[in-house]
Amino acid sequence: MMTQGELAFKYKEDKRGGEMTGIAGIGAYFDLACRSGMVRNIEQHVRARKGGQGWTDVETVLSLVMLNLVGGECVEDVDRLESDKGFCRLLKKALSHGLSRKGRRGLKKRWRKEKTRSVPSSSSVFRYLAEFHNRDQELLKKPGKAFIPESNEALKALCKVNKDMVGFVQNNQTAQTATLDMDATLVETDKADALWCYKGYRAYQPFNTWWAEQGLVLHTEFRDGNVPAGFEQKRVLEEAIACLPKGVKKVRMRSDTAGYQHELLKYCDREDNKWCARIEFTVSSNVTPEFKKAVGEIGDEDWAVLTNRERSGKMTETTRQWAEVCFVPNAIGCSKNGPEYRYLAIREPMQDQLMLPGMEQDDRELPFQTMVRDNVRYKVFGIVTNMDWDGQELIEWHYKRCGRSEQAHSVMKEDLAGGTLPSGDFGENAAWWWIMILAFNLNAAFKSLVLGGKWVHKRMKAMRFYLINIPARVIGRSRQLSLRLNAGHPAYAWLVSIRAKIAGLVHAPSG
């Protein structure tokens, strides 16, 4: 065995009193979880645990939320949290925050023997996640058919917890407009029970509704990989609208071609079928042969150059052009009372791009439609809308859908634990995904309500480097818990100001 003296330094155990933690900054997230009501909302809504023994719902769910934030990727990583004794003290304090003496005694009585862990073991977490799996729904699946298993009550409860978190943010930072970006994301997996997606690999395909103004995931629906992104999108939009808190006056919706469904567009355009009245929308439309024919009839003088807004705010011209299209789809053109939408076409010349041999007149190998005019080959895209904005403004607004909402998908799968699903059972993975969403929104609320400024768009890498991964000694005296940083640590004053900001936040209204 090598002696440590042969290298530049040594490792030794510190046997002084108090527990060390390498993630002292996570205490601020515990503060926000308590202040926002997340801890008590989990306790109120989630009833996955059966009986009055063992780990509570809030102990398990809150542990997994924090696991996501500190960088854990799989269920087994809870054992790493258990080894951080300082974190364990913080978790216990958060769970008992606001409880009466009787309530604290009730937590102890759940254990027949003395409780030896602060964080549920990986086996306990797996058993807990199994309670979210609806086995009866699995029997209804048919080969080759898109099917979404109905959520059981435990899974629906996680949606309620998320709705309360959204309400807390709205209560402290009111937004009167809700722009909802609807999009699916593929989560590749090697689970044998996972189904094949359209890209040719096993995956799940959660469908997310992003609230652009608040930077939150308003709603999510976990799905098998073979379920098309636009499957039952109208129902999902209705469920998402039901999650919007008070204070929202206007709802808008953006979607890719998956949302190009006349039933969905008609639902949005009507004013008398929902509390938010008419929903303004932009949806990427299918470039059908009929649509391309209509685009081909547009005169050169009717095309306008699209400009691009740089970070400095300056507008620069691009090679793309847009024009209004006189187009009525057959699906709605057969009725005199059919809805009237605006169709916009966007074209981009391809002469500067390398064309592979044999593809000059074939769109089948391309991810977009093309057409030729005056010996110039163009990429062609379409947008349908019920809004009367100027075309340049409308297209620029529509393209924002591809910004923060798609970056959020990257955060879910790479920065948090959404990309590593724990099981072959659908319900267990759905619960894991929902808990990740709770962590995502807790972090989003922390950045927007507490930190603000440049921190709003920071990724988890920066949050962990500057805030979460701060070493400290956790000491408890006279029922008070203290985190002691090294003297002169630059984060000390910052953490104190963060806690003051959290203490000043307004609780979300109950119910």
Secondary structure, DSSP 8 states (H G I E B T S, - for coil): ---GGGSS-------SSSEEES-TTHHHHHHHHHHTTHHHHHHHH---S-SSSSS-HHHHHHHHHHHHHHT--SGGGHHHHHH-HHHHHHHHHHHHTT--HHHHHHHHHT-SS----SS--HHHHHHHHHTT--HHHHTT--TT--------HHHHHHHHHHHHHHHHHHHHS--SEEEEEEEE--EE---TT-EE-TTSSEEE--EEEEETTTTEEEEEE--BTTS-TTTTHHHHHHHHHHT--TT--EEEEEE-GGG--HHHHHHHH-SSSSTT-S-EEEEEE---HHHHHHHHTS-GGG-EEEEEE-TTS-EEEEEEEEEEE----HHHHT-TT----EEEEEEEE-TTS---TT-TT--TTSSSEEEEETTEEEEEEEEEES--S-HHHHHHHHHGGGTHHHHHHHIIIIISGGGS---SSHHHHHHHHHHHHHHHHHHHHIIIIII-GGGGG--HHHHIIIIIS--EEEEEETTEEEEE--TT-TTHHHHHHHHHHHHTS------
